[in-house]
Amino acid sequence: MPTQRTDGPDFASSSLPRHLLRGVVGFGGLIGSVALLPVTGPVSLLMLPAGLLALRGCPMCWAVGLMQTISRGRLRQTCEDGQCRLTVADRPQKERPSAPVPR
């Protein structure tokens, strides 16, 4: 019986608009904290923690979460007899393209 692997970190948001909003707030906070430094002085650095909080710590984690949010519900990974396959979930089984997933 095939099983789905869920043993990796999950950075996805509940919806794509919500994830994109987090990105706008996060990157806006990071860029704004540096760009406004000459105008407002060290006070602009208060935007830095807000930006990092919105991105959940790092811009790369946000980017990985974007890919997970987009693929959530569309791609399924199943492992059977030591081989894992990635399949598209919204098509009938015989029409689904599949590719081996490296371990």
N, C-alpha and C positions, 0 to 999 in steps of 0.2 A: 504494500500500500504506500503510495507516495506521500511524503510529508513536506511541509513548507518550512524552510529555515527562517527563523526570526531572531538569530543570535547576534545581530549587528546593531550599532548605534542608529537611532532614529532621530533625524534632524528635521523631519517634515512638519509642516503646519497643517491645520485642519482644512484649509482651502488655499487656492492659489492667490486670490486677492489679498488675503490676510498675510501670506508670506511676502508678497511684493510690497505691501505696506510696511512690514518689518524691515525690509531692505531699504526702502526710501528713508525711513526714520533712522536706521542704523548708519547707513553710508552718509546721510545728510549730517548726522551728529559728528561723525568722524571728520568729514571734510570741513564742516562748519567750524569745528573747534580749532582747526589749524588755520583755515582761511581768515577767520575773524580775529586771530591773535594780534595782528598789527592795529586793528581798529579798537578792540575792547580790552586788550591786554590779557592777563592770565584768567580773567573771568570767563573767557570763551572756552577754556579747558574744562569747565563744568559740563559742557555738552559731550565730552569724551566718554564718561561712564554711561551716559544715556545711550549713546551710539553702540557701545559694546554690549550693553544689556539687550538692546533690540536685536542685535545680531547673534545673541546667545554666546558671546565670547570671542568669536573670530569670524572674519569675512568668509573664510573657506568653509566653515561649518554652515554658514548661510547658503553658500553656493551648492553644497552637497544636499542640504535640505530642499533647495529649489528643485533639484533633479528628482529627489524622492517624492516631493509633493506632486510634480507633474506625472510621474510614473505610477503613483499610488492607485491601486485598483485596476491598472492596465497590464502590469507585468506581474507574473507569478514565477517564483522559483520553486521547483520541486526536485527532490533528491530521491533516487531509487537505485538500489544496487551499486552504490558508490559513485554514481554519475548524477550530476545536477544539470537541470535544463531550465532555461528562461523562456517562458511562453507568454503570448499575448492572451489576456483573460477574456476579452469580449468577443471572441470568435469561437465557433464550434471546434471541438478537439481536433478533428481531422484537417481543418483549414489553418490551424495555428502554426506559424513558423516557430521553430525552436532552435536554440543554439546551445552548445555545451557551455557551462559556466566554470571558469577556472577556480580551483580551490586554493 
